[in-house]
Amino acid sequence: MKIVVIFTYLLISGIAFSQNSYYFSNPLPTEEKKVPSVDKKWFGEYQDEATSLRYEFTADGVTIVSSQVSSVSKKMVRESSKYTVKDDFIFGVVKNDSLPCVLEKGYYFFGIRNHDAVIFENSTTQLTRINDREYMLNYEENGKFVPSKLVFSRGKLTISEFDYSPDQRPFDFVESQSESKVDAQNIVVLSPSTLEFDQLNSRFFKQKSSFSLITE
């Protein structure tokens, strides 16, 4: 009897702790709708006021622009020929340019902007067009894709992430799918039809971030 109880407990525990990770075999909505950039009317930089994170959209693709605070000691500026500070700007950090800086407790603090290209020629991440204001960023992971949804509207950009409960199976309506097991994870790869994508698009993307177009 004890053996049966233990086996039942292990079986239930296995089900309880089993997690499902969902991916897509191809970029959503279809690979045929792949585009090199968003429509020209949406070009520009969009900023999240809470985090200062920016998305830049140009004819060359999509770039994420983030800020990193760094510092150089006043002593180093004084003793090194690499750095110069003049009128609250520090020279020598960025080639052929200067950055605004603030002196505090013996250190010059300044912000460095990092540019990480997301969509560019031959990038693994795929940008696809749903309509004239909605797009998908399809991030490639080991030959499979995880999508994020971009929606433009009147100087605004919203980004919605692919969202589901990993302990449930909400995608049984997708007819074509394959499954494999890696450790305690069930890896499920979906290949939705056009109609199945419409269901995914309307139900399984949760808004995470909102950005405003920089007009300065």
FENMODA-V900974 format. One record per pair of residues at least 12 apart in sequence whose C-alpha atoms are under 8 Angstrom apart, sorted by sequence separation. I is the first residue (numbers start at 1). GAP is how many residues later the second one is. D is the distance in whole Angstrom. If there is no record, write none. Layout:
BEGIN
i:I gap:GAP d:D
i:I gap:GAP d:D
END
This chain:
BEGIN
i:44 gap:12 d:6
i:45 gap:12 d:6
i:53 gap:12 d:6
i:54 gap:12 d:6
i:88 gap:12 d:6
i:89 gap:12 d:5
i:99 gap:12 d:7
i:125 gap:12 d:7
i:126 gap:12 d:5
i:136 gap:12 d:6
i:137 gap:12 d:6
i:148 gap:12 d:6
i:149 gap:12 d:6
i:177 gap:12 d:5
i:178 gap:12 d:7
i:43 gap:13 d:7
i:44 gap:13 d:5
i:53 gap:13 d:5
i:88 gap:13 d:5
i:99 gap:13 d:8
i:125 gap:13 d:6
i:126 gap:13 d:7
i:136 gap:13 d:5
i:137 gap:13 d:7
i:148 gap:13 d:5
i:149 gap:13 d:8
i:177 gap:13 d:4
i:43 gap:14 d:5
i:44 gap:14 d:7
i:52 gap:14 d:7
i:53 gap:14 d:7
i:88 gap:14 d:7
i:125 gap:14 d:5
i:126 gap:14 d:8
i:135 gap:14 d:6
i:136 gap:14 d:6
i:147 gap:14 d:7
i:148 gap:14 d:6
i:176 gap:14 d:6
i:177 gap:14 d:6
i:42 gap:15 d:7
i:43 gap:15 d:5
i:52 gap:15 d:7
i:124 gap:15 d:7
i:125 gap:15 d:5
i:134 gap:15 d:7
i:135 gap:15 d:5
i:147 gap:15 d:6
i:176 gap:15 d:5
i:43 gap:16 d:8
i:124 gap:16 d:6
i:134 gap:16 d:6
i:135 gap:16 d:7
i:146 gap:16 d:7
i:174 gap:16 d:7
i:175 gap:16 d:8
i:176 gap:16 d:6
i:134 gap:17 d:5
i:174 gap:17 d:7
i:175 gap:17 d:7
i:40 gap:18 d:8
i:133 gap:18 d:6
i:134 gap:18 d:7
i:174 gap:18 d:6
i:38 gap:19 d:7
i:40 gap:19 d:7
i:133 gap:19 d:5
i:174 gap:19 d:8
i:37 gap:20 d:7
i:38 gap:20 d:8
i:133 gap:20 d:7
i:37 gap:21 d:7
i:38 gap:21 d:8
i:37 gap:22 d:6
i:174 gap:22 d:6
i:36 gap:23 d:8
i:37 gap:23 d:7
i:38 gap:23 d:8
i:173 gap:23 d:7
i:36 gap:24 d:7
i:37 gap:24 d:5
i:36 gap:25 d:6
i:37 gap:25 d:7
i:75 gap:31 d:8
i:74 gap:32 d:5
i:73 gap:33 d:6
i:74 gap:33 d:5
i:73 gap:34 d:4
i:74 gap:34 d:6
i:72 gap:35 d:6
i:73 gap:35 d:6
i:71 gap:36 d:6
i:72 gap:36 d:5
i:71 gap:37 d:5
i:72 gap:37 d:7
i:71 gap:38 d:4
i:70 gap:39 d:6
i:71 gap:39 d:6
i:69 gap:40 d:7
i:70 gap:40 d:6
i:164 gap:40 d:7
i:69 gap:41 d:6
i:70 gap:41 d:6
i:163 gap:41 d:5
i:69 gap:42 d:4
i:70 gap:42 d:7
i:162 gap:42 d:6
i:163 gap:42 d:5
i:68 gap:43 d:5
i:69 gap:43 d:6
i:162 gap:43 d:5
i:163 gap:43 d:6
i:67 gap:44 d:6
i:68 gap:44 d:5
i:161 gap:44 d:5
i:162 gap:44 d:7
i:67 gap:45 d:6
i:68 gap:45 d:6
i:144 gap:45 d:8
i:160 gap:45 d:5
i:161 gap:45 d:5
i:67 gap:46 d:5
i:68 gap:46 d:7
i:160 gap:46 d:5
i:161 gap:46 d:6
i:66 gap:47 d:6
i:67 gap:47 d:6
i:160 gap:47 d:4
i:161 gap:47 d:7
i:65 gap:48 d:6
i:66 gap:48 d:5
i:159 gap:48 d:6
i:160 gap:48 d:5
i:65 gap:49 d:6
i:66 gap:49 d:7
i:158 gap:49 d:7
i:159 gap:49 d:6
i:160 gap:49 d:7
i:64 gap:50 d:8
i:65 gap:50 d:5
i:158 gap:50 d:8
i:159 gap:50 d:5
i:64 gap:51 d:6
i:65 gap:51 d:6
i:158 gap:51 d:6
i:159 gap:51 d:6
i:63 gap:52 d:6
i:64 gap:52 d:5
i:158 gap:52 d:4
i:63 gap:53 d:6
i:64 gap:53 d:6
i:157 gap:53 d:6
i:158 gap:53 d:6
i:63 gap:54 d:4
i:64 gap:54 d:7
i:156 gap:54 d:7
i:157 gap:54 d:5
i:62 gap:55 d:6
i:63 gap:55 d:5
i:156 gap:55 d:6
i:157 gap:55 d:6
i:61 gap:56 d:8
i:62 gap:56 d:5
i:63 gap:56 d:7
i:149 gap:56 d:7
i:156 gap:56 d:5
i:157 gap:56 d:8
i:61 gap:57 d:7
i:62 gap:57 d:5
i:148 gap:57 d:8
i:155 gap:57 d:6
i:156 gap:57 d:6
i:61 gap:58 d:5
i:62 gap:58 d:7
i:155 gap:58 d:5
i:60 gap:59 d:8
i:61 gap:59 d:5
i:60 gap:60 d:6
i:60 gap:61 d:8
i:37 gap:82 d:8
i:36 gap:83 d:7
i:36 gap:84 d:7
i:36 gap:85 d:8
i:37 gap:90 d:7
i:35 gap:91 d:8
i:36 gap:91 d:7
i:38 gap:91 d:8
i:34 gap:92 d:7
i:35 gap:92 d:6
i:34 gap:93 d:6
i:35 gap:93 d:5
i:39 gap:93 d:7
i:34 gap:94 d:4
i:35 gap:94 d:7
i:33 gap:95 d:5
i:34 gap:95 d:7
i:33 gap:96 d:6
i:31 gap:97 d:7
i:33 gap:97 d:8
i:38 gap:97 d:8
i:30 gap:98 d:8
i:27 gap:99 d:7
i:29 gap:99 d:7
i:28 gap:100 d:7
i:29 gap:100 d:8
i:27 gap:101 d:7
i:29 gap:101 d:7
i:29 gap:107 d:8
i:28 gap:108 d:7
i:28 gap:110 d:7
i:42 gap:110 d:7
i:46 gap:110 d:7
i:27 gap:111 d:6
i:46 gap:111 d:7
i:25 gap:118 d:8
i:26 gap:118 d:7
i:27 gap:118 d:6
i:25 gap:119 d:5
i:26 gap:119 d:6
i:28 gap:119 d:7
i:24 gap:120 d:6
i:25 gap:120 d:6
i:27 gap:120 d:7
i:23 gap:121 d:6
i:24 gap:121 d:5
i:23 gap:122 d:6
i:24 gap:122 d:6
i:23 gap:123 d:6
i:21 gap:145 d:6
i:20 gap:146 d:5
i:19 gap:147 d:5
i:20 gap:147 d:6
i:19 gap:148 d:5
i:20 gap:148 d:7
i:18 gap:149 d:7
i:19 gap:149 d:8
i:20 gap:149 d:8
i:17 gap:150 d:8
i:16 gap:151 d:8
i:54 gap:157 d:8
i:48 gap:161 d:7
i:48 gap:162 d:6
i:49 gap:162 d:7
i:48 gap:163 d:5
i:49 gap:163 d:8
i:21 gap:164 d:7
i:23 gap:164 d:8
i:25 gap:164 d:6
i:47 gap:164 d:5
i:48 gap:164 d:7
i:19 gap:165 d:7
i:20 gap:165 d:6
i:21 gap:165 d:6
i:22 gap:165 d:6
i:23 gap:165 d:6
i:24 gap:165 d:5
i:25 gap:165 d:6
i:26 gap:165 d:7
i:29 gap:165 d:7
i:46 gap:165 d:5
i:47 gap:165 d:5
i:18 gap:166 d:6
i:19 gap:166 d:5
i:20 gap:166 d:5
i:21 gap:166 d:5
i:22 gap:166 d:5
i:23 gap:166 d:5
i:24 gap:166 d:5
i:25 gap:166 d:6
i:46 gap:166 d:5
i:47 gap:166 d:6
i:17 gap:167 d:7
i:18 gap:167 d:6
i:19 gap:167 d:6
i:20 gap:167 d:6
i:21 gap:167 d:6
i:22 gap:167 d:6
i:23 gap:167 d:6
i:24 gap:167 d:6
i:46 gap:167 d:4
i:47 gap:167 d:7
i:18 gap:168 d:7
i:20 gap:168 d:7
i:22 gap:168 d:7
i:29 gap:168 d:6
i:45 gap:168 d:6
i:46 gap:168 d:6
i:28 gap:169 d:8
i:44 gap:169 d:7
i:45 gap:169 d:6
i:44 gap:170 d:7
END
